[in-house]
Amino acid sequence: MKCANCASDHVRRSRRRGLREGLFLRISFRAPYRCRECGTRFIGTSLDPAFRSRRKHRSLGAFLGVREGQIRRFRWALFIIILFVILVYLAILLVHYLSEPSAPRPIP
């Protein structure tokens, strides 16, 4: 891997910053790198075997790159997303239930 700014071979993996960078870069198999020569931070492919991460992640937040101070915000965001999905599902069920014609009643 070469630096995007100075084309140096002296690059290292950099930490992912926040949920957005952690999630989207992992989905696209990319990772942040930093040049040891010029200090430029850039995004490159994470499929290079020399830079594969060997550490085990203890939580979903750690896997996605959420730092300790951001855990509370991450939990709230996850809670809000799950709540939103449940509410949308219930609204769809309610619309479906209300749109069904009622069965005709038999005449006694």
Residue frames as a rotation matrix with the C-alpha (Angstrom) as fourth column:
MET 1
0.586 0.810 0.000 0.00
0.810 -0.586 0.000 0.00
0.000 0.000 -1.000 0.00
LYS 2
-0.559 -0.766 0.316 1.29
0.777 -0.618 -0.122 3.44
0.289 0.178 0.941 -0.89
CYS 3
-0.407 0.348 -0.845 0.42
0.461 -0.720 -0.519 6.85
-0.789 -0.600 0.133 0.51
ALA 4
0.405 0.672 0.620 -2.09
0.897 -0.163 -0.411 8.77
-0.175 0.722 -0.669 -1.59
ASN 5
0.946 -0.033 -0.322 -0.14
-0.022 -0.999 0.038 12.02
-0.323 -0.029 -0.946 -1.04
CYS 6
0.336 -0.917 -0.214 3.59
-0.855 -0.392 0.340 11.21
-0.395 0.069 -0.916 -1.19
ALA 7
0.670 0.034 -0.742 3.58
-0.515 0.742 -0.430 7.61
0.536 0.670 0.514 -2.56
SER 8
-0.388 -0.802 0.455 5.59
-0.893 0.206 -0.400 6.35
0.227 -0.561 -0.796 0.44
ASP 9
-0.133 0.269 -0.954 5.44
-0.066 0.958 0.279 2.69
0.989 0.100 -0.110 1.47
HIS 10
-0.901 -0.273 -0.338 5.53
0.314 0.129 -0.941 3.58
0.301 -0.953 -0.030 5.18
VAL 11
-0.271 0.887 0.373 1.83
-0.642 -0.456 0.616 3.49
0.717 -0.073 0.693 6.01
ARG 12
-0.994 0.058 -0.087 -0.06
0.104 0.650 -0.753 2.08
0.013 -0.758 -0.652 8.98
ARG 13
-0.213 0.977 -0.032 -3.69
0.709 0.177 0.682 1.35
0.672 0.123 -0.730 9.74
SER 14
-0.858 0.042 0.513 -5.49
-0.300 -0.850 -0.432 4.21
0.418 -0.525 0.742 11.41
ARG 15
-0.784 0.620 -0.035 -8.42
0.357 0.404 -0.842 3.98
-0.508 -0.672 -0.538 13.84
ARG 16
-0.405 0.760 0.509 -11.93
0.690 -0.111 0.715 4.24
0.600 0.641 -0.479 12.47
ARG 17
-0.998 0.063 0.004 -13.70
-0.054 -0.821 -0.568 7.41
-0.032 -0.567 0.823 13.55
GLY 18
-0.482 0.873 0.071 -17.25
-0.739 -0.362 -0.567 6.92
-0.470 -0.326 0.820 14.72
LEU 19
-0.060 0.617 0.785 -20.14
0.044 0.787 -0.615 4.74
-0.997 -0.002 -0.074 13.70
ARG 20
0.792 0.439 -0.424 -20.57
-0.352 -0.240 -0.905 6.14
-0.499 0.866 -0.036 10.21
GLU 21
0.147 -0.825 -0.546 -16.98
-0.976 -0.031 -0.216 5.53
0.162 0.564 -0.810 9.17
GLY 22
-0.608 -0.395 0.689 -16.81
-0.595 0.801 -0.065 2.18
-0.526 -0.450 -0.722 10.93
LEU 23
0.131 0.775 0.618 -19.98
0.018 0.621 -0.783 0.82
-0.991 0.114 0.067 9.35
PHE 24
0.869 0.310 -0.386 -19.65
-0.334 -0.209 -0.919 2.12
-0.365 0.928 -0.078 5.80
LEU 25
0.039 -0.921 -0.388 -15.95
-0.997 -0.008 -0.082 1.29
0.072 0.390 -0.918 5.47
ARG 26
-0.561 -0.210 0.801 -16.49
-0.419 0.906 -0.056 -2.25
-0.714 -0.367 -0.596 6.76
ILE 27
0.467 0.815 0.344 -19.34
-0.008 0.392 -0.920 -2.82
-0.884 0.427 0.189 4.31
SER 28
0.925 -0.110 -0.365 -17.18
-0.381 -0.240 -0.893 -1.69
0.011 0.965 -0.263 1.40
PHE 29
0.733 -0.680 -0.010 -14.05
0.670 0.719 0.188 -3.59
-0.121 -0.144 0.982 2.62
ARG 30
0.240 -0.658 0.714 -12.07
0.244 -0.671 -0.700 -0.39
0.940 0.342 -0.001 3.06
ALA 31
0.536 -0.145 -0.832 -10.11
0.842 0.031 0.538 1.01
-0.052 -0.989 0.139 5.99
PRO 32
0.958 -0.248 0.146 -8.38
-0.237 -0.968 -0.087 4.24
0.163 0.049 -0.985 7.04
TYR 33
0.413 -0.903 -0.118 -4.59
0.897 0.426 -0.122 4.43
0.161 -0.056 0.985 6.79
ARG 34
0.949 -0.213 -0.232 -2.04
-0.139 -0.944 0.299 7.04
-0.283 -0.251 -0.926 7.87
CYS 35
0.612 -0.788 0.062 1.30
0.267 0.133 -0.954 7.74
0.744 0.601 0.292 6.23
ARG 36
0.633 -0.460 -0.623 4.26
0.720 0.053 0.692 7.71
-0.286 -0.886 0.364 8.61
GLU 37
-0.417 -0.830 0.370 6.22
0.909 -0.394 0.138 10.07
0.031 0.394 0.919 6.37
CYS 38
-0.783 0.117 0.610 3.80
0.122 -0.934 0.335 12.95
0.609 0.337 0.718 5.69
GLY 39
-0.906 0.417 -0.067 1.01
0.044 -0.064 -0.997 12.17
-0.420 -0.907 0.040 8.19
THR 40
-0.559 0.734 -0.386 -1.75
-0.796 -0.346 0.496 12.11
0.231 0.585 0.778 5.57
ARG 41
-0.542 0.508 0.669 -4.82
-0.141 0.730 -0.669 10.08
-0.829 -0.456 -0.324 6.46
PHE 42
-0.463 0.371 -0.805 -6.48
-0.881 -0.093 0.464 8.31
0.097 0.924 0.370 3.54
ILE 43
0.340 0.687 0.642 -8.90
-0.613 0.680 -0.403 5.48
-0.713 -0.257 0.652 2.80
GLY 44
-0.466 -0.522 -0.715 -7.69
-0.873 0.404 0.274 2.30
0.146 0.751 -0.644 1.11
THR 45
0.348 0.589 -0.729 -8.71
-0.475 0.781 0.405 -1.31
0.808 0.205 0.552 0.64
SER 46
0.171 -0.243 0.955 -8.62
-0.965 0.152 0.211 -3.49
-0.197 -0.958 -0.208 3.75
LEU 47
0.968 0.249 -0.026 -8.11
-0.247 0.936 -0.250 -6.75
-0.038 0.249 0.968 1.84
ASP 48
0.237 -0.960 -0.152 -4.33
-0.554 -0.004 -0.832 -6.41
0.798 0.281 -0.533 1.95
PRO 49
0.647 0.074 -0.759 -3.10
0.387 0.825 0.411 -9.33
0.657 -0.560 0.505 4.13
ALA 50
-0.448 -0.889 -0.096 -0.33
0.574 -0.203 -0.793 -7.22
0.686 -0.411 0.601 5.64
PHE 51
-0.820 0.160 0.550 -2.90
-0.397 -0.852 -0.343 -4.97
0.413 -0.499 0.762 7.31
ARG 52
0.037 0.875 -0.483 -5.51
0.084 0.479 0.874 -7.48
0.996 -0.073 -0.056 8.45
SER 53
-0.067 0.038 0.997 -6.67
-0.905 -0.424 -0.044 -6.88
0.421 -0.905 0.062 11.99
ARG 54
-0.435 -0.171 -0.884 -5.97
0.040 0.977 -0.208 -9.80
0.900 -0.125 -0.418 14.31
ARG 55
-0.971 0.073 0.226 -7.67
-0.235 -0.157 -0.959 -8.49
-0.034 -0.985 0.170 17.41
LYS 56
-0.502 0.848 -0.169 -11.02
0.776 0.529 0.344 -9.76
0.381 0.041 -0.924 18.58
HIS 57
-0.602 0.396 0.693 -13.78
-0.347 -0.912 0.219 -7.23
0.719 -0.108 0.687 19.11
ARG 58
-0.975 0.166 -0.150 -15.60
0.207 0.415 -0.886 -7.43
-0.085 -0.895 -0.439 22.42
SER 59
-0.186 0.954 -0.235 -18.83
0.304 -0.171 -0.937 -5.81
-0.934 -0.246 -0.259 21.30
LEU 60
0.345 0.415 0.841 -20.78
0.930 -0.034 -0.365 -4.64
-0.123 0.909 -0.398 18.26
GLY 61
0.977 0.011 -0.213 -19.75
0.018 -0.999 0.032 -1.07
-0.213 -0.035 -0.976 19.08
ALA 62
0.161 -0.987 -0.016 -16.07
-0.302 -0.065 0.951 -2.01
-0.940 -0.148 -0.308 19.06
PHE 63
-0.174 -0.168 0.970 -16.48
0.739 0.629 0.242 -3.87
-0.651 0.759 0.015 15.76
LEU 64
0.580 0.507 0.638 -18.09
0.806 -0.472 -0.358 -0.82
0.119 0.722 -0.682 14.16
GLY 65
-0.344 -0.847 0.405 -15.42
0.722 -0.514 -0.463 1.53
0.601 0.133 0.788 15.51
VAL 66
0.594 0.584 0.553 -17.45
0.030 -0.703 0.710 3.31
0.804 -0.405 -0.435 18.19
ARG 67
-0.515 -0.854 0.068 -15.21
0.015 -0.088 -0.996 4.67
0.857 -0.512 0.058 20.93
GLU 68
-0.617 0.216 -0.757 -15.94
0.762 0.402 -0.507 4.47
0.195 -0.890 -0.412 24.66
GLY 69
-0.824 0.275 -0.496 -17.35
0.040 -0.844 -0.534 7.99
-0.566 -0.460 0.684 24.92
GLN 70
-0.636 0.576 -0.514 -19.76
-0.759 -0.345 0.553 7.34
0.141 0.742 0.656 22.06
ILE 71
-0.940 0.243 -0.240 -21.29
0.252 0.968 -0.010 4.12
0.230 -0.070 -0.971 23.44
ARG 72
-0.515 0.794 -0.324 -24.25
0.333 -0.163 -0.929 5.88
-0.790 -0.586 -0.180 25.07
ARG 73
-0.196 0.409 -0.891 -25.07
-0.744 -0.654 -0.136 7.73
-0.639 0.636 0.433 21.83
PHE 74
-0.781 -0.140 -0.609 -24.66
-0.540 0.642 0.545 4.48
0.314 0.754 -0.577 19.87
ARG 75
-0.872 0.480 -0.091 -27.08
0.461 0.747 -0.479 2.66
-0.162 -0.460 -0.873 22.19
TRP 76
-0.249 0.805 -0.538 -29.66
-0.035 -0.563 -0.826 5.44
-0.968 -0.186 0.168 21.88
ALA 77
-0.351 0.077 -0.933 -29.35
-0.903 -0.293 0.315 5.46
-0.249 0.953 0.173 18.10
LEU 78
-0.924 -0.012 -0.382 -29.76
-0.140 0.941 0.308 1.69
0.356 0.338 -0.871 17.98
PHE 79
-0.678 0.717 -0.165 -32.77
0.476 0.256 -0.842 1.89
-0.561 -0.649 -0.514 20.31
ILE 80
-0.172 0.614 -0.770 -34.40
-0.452 -0.744 -0.492 4.59
-0.875 0.263 0.406 18.16
ILE 81
-0.598 -0.095 -0.796 -33.82
-0.792 0.223 0.568 2.61
0.124 0.970 -0.208 14.96
ILE 82
-0.942 0.256 -0.217 -35.33
0.275 0.959 -0.062 -0.55
0.192 -0.118 -0.974 16.46
LEU 83
-0.462 0.805 -0.373 -38.28
0.311 -0.247 -0.918 1.41
-0.831 -0.540 -0.136 17.85
PHE 84
-0.291 0.307 -0.906 -38.85
-0.767 -0.641 0.030 3.04
-0.572 0.704 0.422 14.46
VAL 85
-0.817 -0.052 -0.575 -38.82
-0.446 0.688 0.572 -0.34
0.366 0.723 -0.585 12.69
ILE 86
-0.820 0.547 -0.168 -41.32
0.545 0.657 -0.521 -1.76
-0.174 -0.519 -0.837 15.19
LEU 87
-0.299 0.731 -0.613 -43.63
-0.031 -0.650 -0.760 1.25
-0.954 -0.208 0.217 14.81
VAL 88
-0.452 0.104 -0.886 -43.52
-0.877 -0.236 0.419 1.05
-0.166 0.966 0.198 11.01
TYR 89
-0.932 0.093 -0.351 -44.31
-0.006 0.963 0.271 -2.66
0.363 0.255 -0.896 11.17
LEU 90
-0.616 0.741 -0.267 -47.27
0.564 0.178 -0.806 -2.03
-0.550 -0.647 -0.527 13.49
ALA 91
-0.280 0.502 -0.818 -48.55
-0.496 -0.805 -0.325 0.76
-0.822 0.315 0.474 11.22
ILE 92
-0.690 -0.003 -0.723 -48.40
-0.684 0.328 0.651 -1.57
0.235 0.945 -0.229 8.22
LEU 93
-0.891 0.385 -0.241 -50.31
0.431 0.883 -0.184 -4.24
0.142 -0.268 -0.953 10.16
LEU 94
-0.451 0.745 -0.491 -52.93
0.259 -0.417 -0.871 -1.69
-0.854 -0.520 -0.005 11.22
VAL 95
-0.357 0.282 -0.890 -53.43
-0.814 -0.562 0.148 -0.42
-0.459 0.777 0.431 7.66
HIS 96
-0.839 0.014 -0.544 -53.70
-0.329 0.783 0.528 -3.98
0.434 0.622 -0.652 6.39
TYR 97
-0.794 0.560 -0.236 -56.23
0.571 0.552 -0.608 -4.87
-0.210 -0.617 -0.758 9.12
LEU 98
-0.306 0.701 -0.645 -58.36
-0.025 -0.683 -0.730 -1.78
-0.952 -0.207 0.226 8.47
SER 99
-0.468 0.084 -0.880 -58.32
-0.843 -0.342 0.416 -2.23
-0.265 0.936 0.231 4.70
GLU 100
-0.986 0.159 -0.044 -59.71
0.141 0.950 0.277 -5.78
0.086 0.267 -0.960 4.80
PRO 101
-0.317 0.940 0.125 -63.46
-0.638 -0.310 0.705 -5.89
0.701 0.144 0.698 4.09
SER 102
-0.576 0.176 0.798 -65.43
-0.703 0.392 -0.594 -7.29
-0.417 -0.903 -0.102 6.97
ALA 103
-0.974 0.228 -0.017 -67.11
0.198 0.877 0.439 -10.64
0.115 0.424 -0.898 6.40
PRO 104
-0.388 0.904 0.180 -70.84
-0.565 -0.388 0.728 -10.44
0.728 0.181 0.661 5.70
ARG 105
-0.760 0.197 0.619 -73.00
-0.536 0.346 -0.770 -11.44
-0.366 -0.917 -0.158 8.63
PRO 106
-0.867 0.492 -0.085 -75.43
0.361 0.736 0.573 -14.28
0.344 0.466 -0.815 8.08
ILE 107
-0.438 0.812 0.386 -79.09
-0.737 -0.570 0.362 -13.34
0.514 -0.126 0.849 8.21
PRO 108
-0.910 0.061 0.410 -80.91
-0.264 0.677 -0.687 -15.26
-0.319 -0.734 -0.600 11.02
